[in-house]
Amino acid sequence: MLRYQDGSYSKTILTDNIYCNYNRSSHYENINQYFLDEKNRIIGGKNPEEGQWKDIEGCLSSFYRVNEVDLQSEILVYLSETQNFWEIERYEYNKLPVNPNGFGQGIIYKNFDYGHPIFLK
């Protein structure tokens, strides 16, 4: 569970599928199949529970603050990876285009100099 400064929270369970499936072998036709297989990653719930944190006193026995910076960073990486995985799966499953309008359609500025845009050819 992550509790944010505005009092909201997000809660999910992370499962280390890599560890749980370490002795299973699989054959993949291509690299995409490997990366889209949940067995090869640490995964979290598709729809994390979210809400507003109201009663911190009543829940102190269920949760504790993680002060170790390395563990905080590791958890954030896993959560980010999990969210990205579900987003990729959604695009893959629904056959959605990733960049329907192509690449390079934005405006580039050097050193925040908004008076002189750089146009790519």
N, C-alpha and C positions, 0 to 999 in steps of 0.2 A: 504494500500500500504506500502510495506517495501522498503526502499532505502538502498542499501548496500554501504560499504565504497569504493568499486571499481567503483561506479557510476551506477551499474545495479539496476533494481528494479523488484519486483514481486507484482502483484495486484490481489486481489480477493474480493468477498463480503462474509462476514460471516453472516449466518442466524441462529438465535436462535430457532431452531425447537422445542426445549423442551418447551419454552415459548409459541410459536405459537400453539402447540398441547396439552397444559396442560389439557384441559377439554375433551379430546378424550380418550376413553378406547380401548385397543386392547388386543386380545388374541394371545398368542404365544405358539407354540407346544414345543419349547425348547429355551434355553438361547441364542443360536446363532441367531435365528430369531429376538429376541429382539435387540441384539447388531447390527445386520445388517440392522435394520429399521432406515432410516434417521430421522424419527420423534423423536427419542430418543437422539438426539445429536445436538450440534452446528456444522453446516456444512458450508464448503466453496466450491467454484467452483472446478470442476474436473480438469480443465486446466487453472490455473492462467495465467493471462497476464504477460509476462516477456519482458524485453527489457533493453535498455541503457537510463538512465536519461540524457536528453540533456538540457532542458530549465526550470531550476528551477525558474527563475524569473517570467516567464509567468504563473506558476501554484501555486504561493504562496497563492492565494485566494481560491484554491480548497483543499489544504492540509495544515496540521500544524504538527509541531514536537511534539511527545509525550515524555515528559520528566519524567513522573511519572513511576518509576521503576516497581511498582506493576502492572500497566496497561500494560507495555511493556511485562512483564513476562506472564501475562494472555493471551495476544494476541498470543505470541509465542506458548503457550501450545495449544490453540485452533487451530492454523495453523498446528502444528505437529499432533494433533489428527485428523484433517481433512485429511491430507496427508496419514496417517496410515489407515484411514477408506477407502479411495479410493483404496489403495493398497490391503487391505483385500478383498474388494468387487471384485476387478479384479481377485484375486486368487480363490475366491469362485465361481464367475460367470463362469470362464473359466476352473474350476476344475483342477487348476495347483497344482502340489505337492509343499509343502513348503520346505522340506528338502529332496530332492530326494536321496542324498548320505548318509543320516543318521546323527546322532549327534556324537560329540566327535572325529571328524577327525582332529582337529588342534593340535598344539604343545603348551604346557603350560610351562611357565618359572616363577620362583619365584624371586621377587625383581629385575627384569630385568637382571638376571644372565643368559645370553644367552649361556654360556658354559656348563650349566647343565640342559638340558630339563627334564621335568617331564612327564613320560608316564603313562596314565591311563589304568587300566585293565578293 
